[in-house]
Amino acid sequence: MLNNMLNKDWWKPRYYPEDIYEPYHQRAGVPWDYGLRKRKFFP
């Protein structure tokens, strides 16, 4: 379990790795307002 959390691949952005403006803690999952954030950073 601890080894999984320390694994670099475990924290790799899985849904929008190109979204460099997204907060790091939200990269591990899809926030409920993903569409709004996506349009804000990428018009």
C-alpha positions as CSV (number, residue, x, y, z in Angstrom):
1,M,0.0,0.0,0.0
2,L,2.7,2.5,1.0
3,N,4.8,1.4,-1.9
4,N,1.9,2.1,-4.2
5,M,1.5,5.6,-2.9
6,L,5.2,6.3,-3.3
7,N,5.2,4.9,-6.8
8,K,5.7,7.7,-9.5
9,D,3.3,6.0,-11.9
10,W,0.6,6.0,-9.2
11,W,0.5,9.8,-9.2
12,K,0.8,10.2,-12.9
13,P,-2.1,12.3,-14.4
14,R,-4.5,9.8,-15.9
15,Y,-7.3,11.9,-17.4
16,Y,-5.8,15.2,-18.7
17,P,-2.0,15.1,-18.5
18,E,-1.9,17.9,-21.0
19,D,-3.7,20.2,-18.5
20,I,-0.7,21.6,-16.8
21,Y,-2.7,24.4,-15.1
22,E,-4.8,21.9,-13.2
23,P,-4.0,21.7,-9.4
24,Y,-1.8,18.7,-8.8
25,H,-4.2,17.1,-6.2
26,Q,-6.9,17.0,-8.9
27,R,-4.8,15.3,-11.5
28,A,-5.3,11.9,-10.0
29,G,-9.0,12.0,-10.7
30,V,-11.7,13.8,-12.6
31,P,-13.3,16.7,-10.7
32,W,-17.0,17.2,-11.1
33,D,-16.4,20.5,-12.9
34,Y,-13.8,19.1,-15.3
35,G,-15.7,20.5,-18.3
36,L,-15.7,24.0,-16.8
37,R,-12.0,23.9,-15.9
38,K,-11.1,22.6,-19.3
39,R,-12.9,25.4,-21.1
40,K,-11.4,28.0,-18.8
41,F,-7.8,26.9,-19.5
42,F,-8.4,25.9,-23.1
43,P,-10.9,28.2,-24.7
